[in-house]
Amino acid sequence: MATNAGDGNQLDWRGEFRDAAREALFRRTMQAHDACQLRHALVVATGLFLAFSLTDFSLLGTSDAFMVLLAMRATVATSFLLLALAVWRRPSLAQAPLSINLVCLLAVSGLLLTIPLRPDGIMTNLASIVAASMALYLFIPNRLPWMLASNGYLIGGFLVSVVVWSPLPGGVLVNSLLLLGFVNLLCWLTVSRIHRLQRAQFASLLEERSVNRRLKEEIGERNQLEQRLRHMARTDELTGITNRRRFFELAEQERRRAHRDGTPLSLCMVDVDYFKAINDVHGHAIGDLALTVVAARCQSVLRESDIIGRYGGEEFVIALPLANLITAREIAERLREAVCRRPLEVKGVALELTVTVGISRVDDGETSLDPGLLRADRALYAGKESGRNCVVVTPQGPELTLLESVPAGVTPGAVRATASAAAPAALPAGGRLPGRC
Ligand SMILES: Nc1nc2c(ncn2[C@@H]2O[C@H](COP(=O)(O)OP(=O)(O)OP(=O)(O)O)[C@@H](O)[C@H]2O)c(=O)[nH]1
């Protein structure tokens, strides 16, 4: 007879898992519980066994029979206590059939010994056998076949003792056997039911754990995916820097902060020079590599608080919080130099990389980045017009005078100041001064 106590958790006639590994896991899980139950049962049984020596004495006095029974009770009680102690030290003994069943055998034999030695009536004997039978089923954590064996020995021993030492009328004997049979059947069914319920509970616990584990894994995977998606939504796939959308989010925050605190915020538009030629001559893959290198070199000269993003194509945009035009121009010049300082060596070709940078400052009264970007873009255009590989500033307000007073020689030949953002054509008539690396 096999029953199913849940998904794939087949039980055998003993109420144990058919799957040996699962049964072993169940027993390991139950070990502490079984050890505790066995210790308590042994201590209670010790007390009871010893307490009955009082009735032995009242029935037998200090006769030889009393002494034999006293020795038997002392032996059984000692074996109980020794086993309880051993289980306390080593809980795994609570599931070792040998130690438990040896002690049960001793206790049952002791109990059977009372039948010939005490002049009890059949009812007293029967009551003690029934109580012992129930205890063997319900209080000793044992496996079902061992429970059946112990009880078989108990009933058989009772039958032999009664027949040999205190013959009973046939009806009473049959009645006693029927009662014992009924008690055994009832206890067997009860134990079987308990075993099945415990295992069904254990199976659902395992199921719950595995569902929880799967759920945790799924949550972990989803979190990773979410992080990846968030990263992808913010990052330019090719260069690894912030993409245009994220740049605008971050730069807009900086614009609001600058407006609130009355601090400067400058913008740079950076464009790779003659990039189409790189693509055309060396192919798109090398063009992509060149963009990645330019982005990395630009980033290498910026502070952590600066924001660089890919504006599109071969154009980058930078927001420089707390930088006025003079500082922005210095940073841009460092950036320009960092890009062109050494050629990009690829497939035996040395690729000269240069950028042109247009700079503007966000005005206090401006409520978006667009006007500033437009001015930076115009400055960039002016730089392209004047020969590329240079930094062009769109001076505004009080910095106009200051910038004009700083000679171009500060950053030799590379830095320009346009007279007006709206009129890049109005560059100083001196013409372009090529940037140097
Ligand atoms: N390899 C590569 N090329 C790109 C990418 N995005 C845009 N481009 C190319 O970049 C080139 C830009 O060319 P132009 O706008 O003419 O600019 P330029 O050649 O750099 O000339 P100037 O800016 O005037 O110096 C075009 O050929 C685009 O196809 C990209 O992600 N990878």
The ligand as an SDF file (V2000), in Angstrom:
LIG
                    3D

 32 34  0  0  0  0  0  0  0  0999 V2000
   32.0420   54.7770  -36.8860 N   0  0  0  0  0  0  0  0  0  0  0  0
   31.0270   55.5820  -36.5460 C   0  0  0  0  0  0  0  0  0  0  0  0
   30.7480   56.6550  -37.2870 N   0  0  0  0  0  0  0  0  0  0  0  0
   29.7440   57.4600  -36.9330 C   0  0  0  0  0  0  0  0  0  0  0  0
   28.9820   57.2280  -35.7870 C   0  0  0  0  0  0  0  0  0  0  0  0
   28.0590   58.2120  -35.6880 N   0  0  0  0  0  0  0  0  0  0  0  0
   28.2660   59.0440  -36.7370 C   0  0  0  0  0  0  0  0  0  0  0  0
   29.2820   58.5860  -37.4740 N   0  0  0  0  0  0  0  0  0  0  0  0
   29.8670   59.1910  -38.6910 C   0  0  0  0  0  0  0  0  0  0  0  0
   30.5560   60.3630  -38.3240 O   0  0  0  0  0  0  0  0  0  0  0  0
   30.6890   61.1020  -39.5170 C   0  0  0  0  0  0  0  0  0  0  0  0
   30.5210   62.5710  -39.1850 C   0  0  0  0  0  0  0  0  0  0  0  0
   30.9020   63.2600  -40.3160 O   0  0  0  0  0  0  0  0  0  0  0  0
   30.7590   64.8240  -40.4610 P   0  0  0  0  0  0  0  0  0  0  0  0
   29.5090   65.2990  -39.7640 O   0  0  0  0  0  0  0  0  0  0  0  0
   30.8990   65.1700  -41.8900 O   0  0  0  0  0  0  0  0  0  0  0  0
   31.9360   65.4030  -39.6310 O   0  0  0  0  0  0  0  0  0  0  0  0
   33.5180   65.2990  -39.8180 P   0  0  0  0  0  0  0  0  0  0  0  0
   33.8910   64.3780  -40.8960 O   0  0  0  0  0  0  0  0  0  0  0  0
   34.0320   64.9180  -38.4460 O   0  0  0  0  0  0  0  0  0  0  0  0
   33.9090   66.7090  -40.1390 O   0  0  0  0  0  0  0  0  0  0  0  0
   34.0950   67.9090  -39.1850 P   0  0  0  0  0  0  0  0  0  0  0  0
   33.2080   67.6610  -37.9850 O   0  0  0  0  0  0  0  0  0  0  0  0
   33.6720   69.1050  -39.9110 O   0  0  0  0  0  0  0  0  0  0  0  0
   35.5060   67.9080  -38.7850 O   0  0  0  0  0  0  0  0  0  0  0  0
   29.6220   60.5920  -40.5000 C   0  0  0  0  0  0  0  0  0  0  0  0
   30.2900   59.8880  -41.5330 O   0  0  0  0  0  0  0  0  0  0  0  0
   28.8280   59.6010  -39.6740 C   0  0  0  0  0  0  0  0  0  0  0  0
   28.3920   58.5170  -40.4540 O   0  0  0  0  0  0  0  0  0  0  0  0
   29.2810   56.0740  -35.0360 C   0  0  0  0  0  0  0  0  0  0  0  0
   28.6460   55.7610  -33.9890 O   0  0  0  0  0  0  0  0  0  0  0  0
   30.2980   55.2760  -35.4160 N   0  0  0  0  0  0  0  0  0  0  0  0
  1  2  1  0
  2  3  2  0
  2 32  1  0
  3  4  1  0
  4  5  2  0
  4  8  1  0
  5  6  1  0
  5 30  1  0
  6  7  2  0
  7  8  1  0
  8  9  1  0
  9 10  1  0
  9 28  1  0
 10 11  1  0
 11 12  1  0
 11 26  1  0
 12 13  1  0
 13 14  1  0
 14 15  2  0
 14 16  1  0
 14 17  1  0
 17 18  1  0
 18 19  2  0
 18 20  1  0
 18 21  1  0
 21 22  1  0
 22 23  2  0
 22 24  1  0
 22 25  1  0
 26 27  1  0
 26 28  1  0
 28 29  1  0
 30 31  2  0
 30 32  1  0
M  END
$$$$
